[in-house]
Amino acid sequence: MEKQIYLEPIWKIHVAYKELIASPPQGYRFVGAEGVVDKVSLAVSRRQLAPWLMAQAYSLAPMTLLKAYLDRFIRRPPEGTALTFACNHLVFRREPWVIELGSVSDPIGFSPHHFWRYKSVLERAFASGWCKKVLCWSEFTKRTVLASLDCSQFRPKLEVVPRAVRPRSFTRPPRDRESVRFLFLGSANMAGEFAARGGLEVVEAFLALRQRSESLELTIRSDLPPDVRRRLRGCPDVRVIEGVIPSEELERLFLTHDIFLFPGYYSAWLVILEAMSYGLPVIATDVHSTSEYVNDGRTGLLLRAGRLPDGHGELPVTGFIDTQRKGLRTPDHQVVADLVEKAGLLIENEELRQRMGRQARYEVQRGRFSIERRNSVLKRILDEATQEAPEG
């Protein structure tokens, strides 16, 4: 009989967890439920001003922590739940739970100030007998947990769960012209992420590469700042798709392009692994945990980190911080130059592109990022978490 795991988001269920719901470890099933607040957050996140609004709210208060306290009174796991699987937030109800962390600061909010002020809340919650495991998205996340928290009371609970996306079976359609096609995707979950994902650098690098060769194309699926939209107006071989598109259309983009670009200022494992699953080599900025997903020289190429600091002490800056957002108003010319160089290598060497793409696809199908590997690790963790008796 399958054990029921309650997948509890802090706001809305992120698209990344659809893979987990669809392909859970053997013997388990994941269920989720969203309330009115979650539906409102979904609507707000699609607005262009969403990052600015988030920055203002999270600078004023530890919003994620406050929401978790509120959920103590308004949320309950569905009947028959064996364990709550908390997505980037704490659980203050007296029930067994595990937490999955993208960043050590996520359960507090995005502000480093709030994190250092309230990190003792994390330490107590993780040490509680009700918290069975602290699951990290990456080795990088685990290192930052160890560096920024007192883990003496819960270190054995720390685990790294491999990321995974489903393998794809596909046939690439015939091409109507000989060219090298680049693909850049903005966030499907949050509007206003063009600059944070390296969109300005992509535009500048492509225009520079276009001066060397006319057999290049760029597709941008993202909402755009008005000045970028004006600059690209009339640019040859640049296609812009604004707004969220159906999954079938997104798949078509992956299948009709050659190189995936993500010169961003934070790690985005899901979109990187999705590109890899379609056999695309990835060019990405070497920040945070990105090097754990892109094997430099094997499945893609890594760019040197840009001008922005990688963190506040041991705490990585990955979210909606005003100082970071203001620094993204102009492209980082170091990243642009590096992107031009690395993209040039793949433009000129088709065999290298294809070899990297094949290796990237293998890592998703049967390698480090396969669902089989993730489920093997996660099943052991869930077995341990659900077999232990709750403690006070």
N, C-alpha and C positions, 0 to 999 in steps of 0.2 A: 504493500500500500504506500502511495506517495505521501511524503510529508509536505505540508503547506508552509511556504515561506512568504511572509508579508513584505512586499517591496514598498518601502515608504519613502517618498521623495520629500524634500523640504518645501518645494514649491510645486512644480509640475514634473511629471516623469520624463526624464531626458531620453531622447531618441536612442542613446547608447544602450539603455536597458531593454529595449525591444528584443535585442539579440538574446539576452539572458532569459527573458520570458518565453521566447520561441524555442530556445534550445537549452533547457536547464540540465544540471547533472542528473544522472540516473537516480530515480527514487525520490525526486523532488519536483515540486511545481511552484512557480512564483505567481503571486496575485498582487495586484495593485489597485488603489482607489484614490481618486482625486476629488477634492472638495471645491467649494465655491472660490476660496482664495487661490487655489491652484489654477482654476480656469481663468480667473482675472489676471494672474501673472502671465499666463500664456498669451492673452490678448495684449498686455502691456509690452511684452518682450518683442513683439513684432513691429513696434513703433521705432522710428529713427532716433527718437530722443531717449530710448530705453537705457543705453549705457550712461548717459548724463544723469538720468533720474536715479539709476542704481548707485552711481557714484555719490550723489548727494545723500541718499538714504543711508548707505553703508558708512559714510563718513560721520554721520550723526550718532549712530547706534550700532551695536553688534546684532544686525538684523536676523541672521541665521540662528543665533543663540536665542534671541527673543521668540522667534517663531517656534523653536523646539520647545521652549517653556510653555507656550500657548497650546501646542499640540498635546501636551500632557493632559489637558482637560477636554479637548474637542475631537481628538482622534483615538480610535481603538482598532486593534487588529481584527480582521474578519474572524468569525467563529471557526475553530479548528486549526488556527495558526500555531505552528510549533516554534517559530522564531521570527523576529522582526529583522529585516535587512534594511538598515538605515543608510540612505544615500547622502553622504556628506553632512550629516547632522547628528546630534546627540538624541538619545531617548531618555526621558525622565520618568516614564512609567515603570512600575515594578513588574518587569517581564524580561525574559531573556532576549538579547539583541546582539547583533554585530553591526559594525559601522564600516562602510567603504569610503576611503578618503582619496580624493584627487589631489588635494593639497592639505597640509597640516592646519592651515588657517581656515579652511572651509567651514568647519562647524561653528566658528565665531562669526566670520564675515570676511570682507576683503581688506579691511583696514589693519595695517601692522600695529597701529596704536591700540586698537581694541584687542588684538590678539595678545600682546604682551600684558595687557591689563587683566584679561580673563582666562589666560591659559591654564591657571590652576583649576578652573572648572573642567577643562578637558582632562587634566591629570586625574582628578577625582572620579570623573565619569568612566574613564577607561579602566581605572583600578577597581571599580565596582564589580561585585560578583554577578550582577545582571549583564554586564558587558562581557561577552564570550570571546570575541575576536576583534582586532583592529586591522582591517584589510586595506592594503595600500595598492594604488593603481600601478606603482612602479618602484624600482629600487631607489630612485631619486626621492620619491615621497617618503619612503621608509627612512632614508638618511636624514631628511629634514625633521621628521618626527623625533628621531633619536637625538638630533642636535639641538632642538629648540624646546623639548619637554623633558621633565624628569620622568623617565620611563622605568624607574626601579621597581614600581609596583605592578607594572603590566607588560614589561618587555616580552615575556613568553607569548603574549597574545598577538604580537605583531606578525603579520603575514603579508607576502606579496602575491596577489592574484594576477596571473597573466591576462593581458587584454586579448580580445578575440573578436573577429567578425566572421560571418559565414562565408565559406568558399563559393566562388561564382563559376558557373558553367556557361560559356558564351562562345560565340563566333563573331569576330570583328567584321563589320560590313565593309564592302569595297569602298575605296577612296576615289573621289572625283577629280582630285588633283594631287600632285606630288608636293607635299609641304610637311613641315614639322609643326605640330599643334601643341600649344601649351594650354593647360587648364588651371584656373584659379577659382576656388569656391569660398564665398563668404559663409557666415554661420546661418544654418537653417533654424536655430533656436533663439538667436538674439540679433536684432537689427543693429546697425551701427558698428559692426565689427570689421569693416573693410580695412581700416588702417592697422588695427591690432593684429590682423592676420597677415600683414605685409603687403596689402594691396597697392600702396603707393610705390613700394619698391618694385613690385611686379610691373607696374605701368612704365616706370622709368627704365627698367632693364629691357623690357620688350622694345620700347622705342629706340633704345641704343642698338639692340641686336638687329632690328629691322633696317638700320642703316647699312649693315654688313650683308644682309641677305633679304631678298624679297619673298622667299619661299617659307615664310613663317606666319603662323596664325595664333591668336590668343582669344580664348573664351573666358569671360568673367561672369560667374553666376553670383551676384552680390548686389545689395543696395549700395549706391555710390553717393559720396558727398557731391554737392552741386558743382564745385570747381573741377573735380575729376570728370564728372559727366560732360562738362563743357569742353574740357581738354580733349577728350576722346571722340567728341563729335566730328565725324568725317575722317577719322583715322582709318586707313586701309587695314583690312584683315584683323580688326578687333571687334568681337561680338560681345555685347553686354546683355545679360539676362537679369533683370531685376525682379525681386520677389521669389518666394518659395515655389519650387516646381515639383511635379509629381515624381515618384520614385522611378517610373519608367523613363521619363525624360532625363533624369539624373544618370541613370544607367547608360543611356545613349551617349551622354557626354563622355563618360569614362571610356566607352568603347570606341569613340571616334577621335580620341586625343592620344598624344604620345608621351607627354611629360607632365607630371603634376607638381605644382609650385605651392609651397607654404613657407615663405620667408617671414614667419610671424614672430611675435614677442612672447608667446607662451606655447606650451605643448598642446596639440590637439590630436590625440592618438586615434580617435575614431575615423576622422576624415582621411588621415594618413594611411591607416590600415585598409580603409575602403578602396583608396586608389591602388594600393598594393594588390588587393584581391583581384583587381582587373588587369594586373600585369603592367602597371605603370611605374617607371622609376620615379622617385620622389626627390625633389630638391627642397631642403628645409633648413631653417636656422637652428644651430646647435644651442638651444636653450632648454633648461629644465630637463625633462626626461626624453626629449626628442631623439637623442642618440641611442636610446634603448629600442626605438622602433625602426629608425632608419640606420642600417648598417652602412657606414660611409665607404663608398667604393664598391659595395656589393649589391645592395638593393636601392641605392640612391646616393646622393651627395649632400654633405652638410656644409652650411655656410657659417662663417665666423659670427659670433654673437655681435649684436649691434651696439649702439652707443648707450642704451639704457642699462642701468644697473640690474644685476640678476636677482637681487634681493635686498632686504633690510637685515643685515647680519646673516643669520642662518635661515631667515624666513624668505622664501621666494615671493616676489610680487607677481601675481598671476591674474588679478581681478580688476575691478573697477576702481582704480586709484586715480584721483584727479591729476596728480603730478605726472603719472605715467601717460595718461591720455593726452595731456598738453604736449608731451614730448613727441607724440606721434603725428603732429600736424604737418610735418615735412618729412620727406623720405630720408632714410639713413644712407648716405652716399657710399659708405664702406660696404654695406650689405648689397647695394645696387651693383657696385663693381664686382663683388664676389659672385653675385648671381649671374652677371653677364659672363664671367669667366667659366663658371661651372656649367651653365646652360650651353655655352659655346662648345664645350667638350661633347655633350650629348647630341647637339645639332650635327656636328661633323662626323660622329661615329655611330652609325645606325646599329652596328653589331653590338656595341657597348650598351646602347639603349635597350635592345631586345634581351640581352643577357641579364641586365639588372632587373628588367621587368619579369623575366621568368623566375628569377630567384625571389623577387618580392612576392610573386603569386604563391610560390612554394611555401614561404614562411606562413602564409595564411591558411593554405590548404592542409599542410601536414607538419609545419614547423612550429616556431615559438609562439605564433599568434593563432593557432588553430583552436577551434572550439573544443576539440577532443582534449588538448592539453589543458586548457582553462578548466574544463569540467572535471578533469582528473584531480587537479589541485583543489578546486572548490568543493567537490564531493567530500574529500577528506576533512576539510575545514567544517563543512556543515554537519558531517557525521559527529565530529567532536563537539560542536556547539550544541547540537540537539540531544546528545546523550548525557550531557552533564546536568545534574540537578541544579536548579536555580539557587543562588545564594543571596543573603541579605545585602 
